[in-house]
Amino acid sequence: MPKKTIYQARIDHIQILDEHGKLDEKLAKDTLTDADVTFLYEQMSISRHYDEIAFRLQRSGRMGTYPQNKGQEAGPAGAGFVIKQRGSRDWIVPCYRENLALFLNGLPMENILLHWMGDERGNRIPEGVKILPISIPIGTHPLHAAGLAWAEKHRKSGACAVTFFGDGATSEGDVHEAMNFASALKLPVVFFCQNNFWAISVPRSRQTGSETFAQKGLAYGMPCYQIDGNDIFASYKVTRDAIQTAVNDNQPVFIEAVTYRLGDHTTADDARRYRDPKELESWMKKDPLIRTRKYLESKGLWSDKKQKDLEARAKQIVDEVVKNAEGIAAPTKEDIFDWTFAELPPEIVRQKETMRTNSLGQMPEQEKLRS
């Protein structure tokens, strides 16, 4: 039998706005308007201030461990804006560095603070908001995204699921099971991998033997793309096209967003112990907020006065959010029972009424059976 090539692949890297604020006009065509970019810059800036205040809350003992989003705002901003423009009809299945995508699509900013304060009400998603609670276990949630996409396909709703996870999650079997499931059943899922180069203290070089994380989807027959994850234009364009492919063709898509976390893994981590400061310094120059502001300034759309006004507005917004989160009324005992079932089963009703789980507590009449 003659030798023949049966499979070849190519993965494109997409960058539209570089670190100097220079835009590729051709690739940017029909993507974000100047008004869109201004809006997203403002939202990223507010989210950055939110992030800094959350860090201070933890350091002052007012909140538990917190994972900063600092440096990774552009990927969720672009992807989240696509979903927002689609009427927030698609599911967002997040990890824990996608705050802005959640805020853009209806999750109250207080919820994230409440979650990290240990208040379970932070995970109570408002009615009609198609967002799952943030996932702390690494890599378990893409399975949920596949299930949600299966349901949306069955309903012929025209919606999809977009799930975010980090580079470290690709070492978990659950992620690969989710991708295989989505590919085999032809489900509308977008797998959005934020490659920030570090899985806590494990560098990318020790995480995989693959040249890219994007190619992980090739084995499952997916279109795969790598983008500059600090570029809101690239995130917007590729996510928009990926959702269209997922919905129109019932075809999962894999996106690798190359970015960098400028903070520690969480407030329980000290990245100085394992990360070269020169590496951090080089990535600070690629900060998504800096490049977006440079772009706006180059077009005469931004000024120092607008920046000062934005910073004041961000402070006002976040101060109010913190006030609301810290001032929330204490939970009631009934909350233990009321947020699991749509209709409480009789045995749970008895437990709620008696605040007892043993048989005597639920059925006091059994007391007479004692000798």
HUSUL-V194735 format. One line per field, one symbol per residue. ss: DSSP state (2 for helix, 1 for strand, 0 for the rest). A space follows every 50 residues. Layout:
BEGIN
ss: ???
END
This chain:
BEGIN
ss: 00000000000111001000001022220000022222222222222222 22222222200000000000002222222222222000001110000022 22220000222222220002222000000010000000000222222222 22222000001111112222202222222222220000111111100110 01122220000002222222001111110002222222222222222220 00111111000000000000222000222222220002222222222200 00022222222222222222222222000000002222000000022222 222200002222022222200
END
